[in-house]
Amino acid sequence: MTTFIHPTAIVNSKAVLGPDCQVGAFSVIGEDVEFGRGVLIDSHVVIDGRTRIGDETRVYPFVSIGLPPQDLKYSGEPTATEIGKRNHIREFVTIHRGTAGGGGTTRIGDDNLLMAQAHVAHDCQLGSGIIMANAATLAGHVEIDDGASIGAYSGVHQFCRIGLQAFVGGYSVVVKDAMPYATIQGNHAKCYGLNTLGMKRRGYSREAIDNLSRAFHLLLSAKLNTTQAVEKIQAEITGSPEVDRLVAFILSSKRGVVK
């Protein structure tokens, strides 16, 4: 199969399209855009700015990628958008380029699913294997670790972090960091403990689940403040890489964690 560009699409002559790419009807591709192999762009898509999209990513109709951010501090500086391999970016998703003050690049990893109307703002850093459900919204500078799920119509405040394989329920408002492996939900979001079902589905051992269950009990139910809970976790639960990751995330939090 060779690269195909629909006659009604507008593709700048300086854009770089890898082998086996397709660009659908009425789509517009800017001069600093680069596609890997097998990228599929459906109709009515706009991709602009310094944007790189990795192999076998599919972009559905009416998506906008790499346009200037919704940040009044942005003054046209040459920033970028980087998207990895095998992503599915559904209808009406918007992904904005970075800003000079936020590191310069909005970055999305591999194998992610961004459902219809999701929004990824400037300077966000997303890992791989993430699901953003319909109309999930990230403000600027949000970080999401691998395997996390963001429920439909949820909003994440700027500079928040969503930890590894955390689950954010639908219609949530997240204003602090969501701990790894946690289930959080609500406005404002509260933590309801370990995402046990998600851990079982991902094949975690019974020992890992038990260790994390104990850690979440100390954090949420033992009438300890966060500092006391972390000290007790470190003293009582050793040799667990999952618990070590949880503790490191809490200690590195600048906004505090959802409790």
C-alpha positions in Angstrom: 0.0 0.0 0.0 1.3 3.5 -0.8 0.5 6.8 0.8 -2.8 8.3 -0.3 -3.9 11.9 -0.1 -7.5 12.7 -0.9 -7.8 15.3 -3.7 -9.7 17.7 -1.4 -7.1 17.5 1.4 -4.6 20.3 1.7 -1.2 19.0 2.6 1.7 21.4 2.8 4.6 20.5 0.4 7.0 20.6 3.3 5.1 18.1 5.5 6.7 14.7 5.8 4.4 11.7 5.4 5.8 8.2 6.0 5.0 5.1 3.9 1.4 3.8 3.9 -0.2 6.9 5.3 -3.6 8.1 4.4 -5.1 11.7 4.5 -8.8 11.9 4.2 -11.1 14.4 2.5 -10.9 18.1 3.5 -8.2 17.6 6.0 -5.4 20.2 6.4 -1.8 19.3 7.2 0.7 22.0 8.1 4.3 22.5 6.9 6.0 21.3 10.1 4.0 18.1 10.5 5.6 14.7 10.3 3.9 11.3 10.2 5.5 7.9 10.8 4.5 4.7 8.9 0.8 3.8 8.4 -0.7 6.9 10.0 -4.4 7.2 9.1 -6.0 10.6 9.1 -9.8 10.6 8.4 -11.7 13.5 6.9 -11.9 17.1 8.3 -8.8 16.9 10.5 -6.5 19.9 11.1 -2.9 19.2 12.2 -0.5 22.1 12.4 2.6 23.4 14.2 5.7 21.3 14.9 3.7 18.0 15.3 5.1 14.5 15.1 2.7 11.5 15.0 4.1 8.0 15.3 3.4 4.8 13.4 -0.1 3.4 13.0 -1.8 6.1 14.9 -5.4 6.7 13.7 -7.0 10.2 13.8 -10.8 10.3 13.4 -12.9 13.1 11.9 -12.9 16.7 13.2 -9.8 16.3 15.4 -7.5 19.3 15.9 -3.8 18.7 16.8 -0.9 21.0 17.3 -2.8 24.3 17.2 -1.8 27.2 19.5 -2.7 26.7 23.2 -5.5 28.4 25.0 -3.0 30.3 27.2 -2.9 34.1 27.1 0.9 33.9 27.9 1.5 32.2 24.6 3.0 34.6 22.0 3.6 32.4 19.0 6.9 30.8 20.1 7.9 27.7 18.1 6.7 24.9 20.4 5.7 21.3 19.6 3.4 18.4 19.9 4.6 14.8 20.0 2.3 11.8 19.7 3.5 8.2 19.8 2.6 5.0 18.0 -0.8 3.1 17.7 -2.9 5.7 19.3 -6.6 6.1 18.6 -7.7 9.7 18.6 -11.5 9.9 18.3 -13.9 12.5 16.9 -13.6 16.1 18.0 -10.5 15.6 20.2 -8.3 18.7 20.7 -4.6 18.5 21.5 -2.7 21.8 21.8 1.0 22.4 21.4 3.2 23.4 24.3 4.4 26.7 25.6 7.9 28.1 26.3 7.1 28.4 30.0 5.9 24.8 30.2 8.8 23.0 28.6 7.8 23.6 25.0 6.2 20.2 24.2 2.8 18.5 24.7 3.7 14.8 24.6 1.5 11.7 24.3 3.0 8.1 24.4 1.9 4.9 22.7 -1.3 2.8 22.6 -3.6 5.4 24.1 -7.3 5.8 23.5 -8.7 9.3 23.5 -12.5 9.1 23.1 -14.6 11.7 21.4 -14.4 15.3 22.6 -11.4 14.7 25.0 -9.1 17.7 25.4 -5.3 17.6 26.1 -4.1 21.1 26.9 -0.6 22.7 26.4 2.4 21.0 28.0 0.6 17.9 29.2 2.7 14.8 29.5 0.9 11.5 28.9 2.4 8.0 29.1 1.1 4.9 27.3 -1.9 2.7 27.6 -4.1 5.5 28.9 -7.8 5.8 28.4 -9.5 9.2 28.3 -13.3 8.7 28.0 -15.7 11.0 26.3 -15.1 14.8 27.0 -12.5 14.1 29.7 -10.5 17.4 30.0 -6.9 18.1 31.0 -5.8 21.6 31.9 -2.2 22.6 31.1 0.8 20.9 32.5 -1.0 17.7 33.6 1.0 14.5 33.9 -0.6 11.1 33.5 1.3 7.9 34.1 0.9 4.7 32.1 -2.3 2.7 32.3 -4.4 5.4 34.0 -8.1 5.8 33.1 -9.9 9.2 33.1 -13.7 8.9 33.2 -16.1 10.8 31.0 -16.7 14.5 31.5 -14.0 14.6 34.2 -11.7 17.7 34.6 -8.1 17.7 35.8 -6.7 20.9 37.3 -3.5 22.3 35.8 -0.2 20.9 37.2 -2.0 17.8 38.7 -0.6 14.3 38.3 -2.5 11.1 37.7 -0.5 8.1 39.0 0.2 4.7 37.4 -2.9 2.8 36.6 -5.1 5.1 38.7 -8.8 5.2 37.9 -10.7 8.5 37.8 -14.4 8.0 37.8 -16.7 9.9 35.5 -17.8 13.5 36.1 -14.9 14.0 38.6 -13.1 17.3 39.4 -9.5 16.5 40.2 -7.6 19.3 42.0 -4.8 17.3 43.7 -2.6 14.4 42.6 -4.3 11.0 42.1 -2.1 8.3 43.7 -0.9 5.3 41.7 -3.3 2.3 41.7 -6.1 4.4 43.4 -9.8 4.8 42.6 -10.9 8.4 42.9 -14.2 10.1 42.0 -16.4 13.1 42.8 -16.5 16.9 42.9 -14.0 17.5 44.3 -12.6 14.0 43.9 -12.1 11.8 46.9 -10.1 8.6 47.1 -12.1 5.4 47.6 -9.1 3.1 48.0 -7.2 0.7 45.8 -8.2 0.0 42.3 -8.4 -3.7 43.1 -10.3 -4.8 40.0 -7.9 -3.0 37.7 -4.9 -4.7 39.4 -6.5 -8.1 39.1 -7.1 -7.5 35.4 -3.5 -6.5 34.9 -2.2 -9.7 36.6 -0.8 -8.3 39.8 0.1 -10.9 42.4 -2.0 -11.5 45.5 0.9 -10.3 47.6 1.2 -7.0 45.7 -2.6 -6.4 46.1 -2.5 -7.2 49.8 0.5 -4.9 50.4 -1.2 -2.0 48.6 -4.5 -2.7 50.4 -2.7 -2.3 53.7 -1.0 0.9 52.5 -4.3 2.4 51.4 -5.9 1.5 54.7 -3.1 3.4 56.6 -3.5 6.4 54.3 -7.3 6.6 54.3 -8.8 4.8 57.3 -6.3 4.7 60.1 -6.8 8.2 61.4 -3.3 9.2 60.6 -2.2 12.3 58.7 -0.3 11.7 55.4 3.1 12.1 57.0 2.3 9.7 59.8 0.7 7.2 57.3 3.8 7.3 55.0 6.1 6.7 58.0 4.1 3.7 59.1 3.9 2.3 55.6 7.7 2.5 55.3 8.2 0.8 58.6 5.7 -2.0 58.2 5.6 -2.8 54.4 9.0 -3.6 52.9 10.2 -5.3 49.8 7.1 -4.2 47.7 8.0 -2.2 44.5 4.3 -1.2 44.2 4.2 0.3 47.7 7.6 1.9 47.1 6.2 3.6 44.0 3.1 4.8 45.9 5.3 6.3 48.7 7.6 8.0 46.2 4.7 9.5 44.4 3.3 10.9 47.7 6.6 12.3 48.8 7.2 14.0 45.4 3.7 15.6 45.3 3.6 19.4 45.2 -0.1 19.8 45.2 -0.8 17.1 47.8 -2.7 13.8 47.0 -6.4 13.1 46.8 -7.4 11.5 50.2 
